[in-house]
Amino acid sequence: MFAKRSLLLPPRSKYFSLSNSPILPLPSNPADLPPDSHLKVLCLNGRLSEALSEMADLGSEVRFRGYDALVTECVNRRALAEGQLVHGHMIKTRYRPPVYLESRLLIMYDRCGKLDDAREVFDGMLQRNIVVWTGDSFGLFSEGSPVYFSGSLPFDA
């Protein structure tokens, strides 16, 4: 009726051991880290204004990891003005965000009640995933009046 516990455990051998798994060392030199890696630390410590200042100083060196930390903090705080600064920085530096970051921008504008800005982001997206579609429908109908977006559903052929 019940499987024996020994059948559920991995086989014991000299080749199977957690101690054999590779551990990647942390860079000993801070110069080895990506230039925008400290933006996440600043955001996690609640220092969004400092992170925004660093973003401006870094210019086009900000990449996915930095933008993700900044947009996530803006979403968590519902900080519209700061989120618009981050979005404007992406545009200014000609950074083309992946679908995930565009989805986060869409969520930020939605949570801050800026449906027109959310629509602009949505209409500018080259790809859309299911998170985008469900995020849109939640925000658009939570305000009470539906807004219709152009584009096809992800499952249309």
Beta strands, then each sheet from edge to edge (+ up, - down):
end
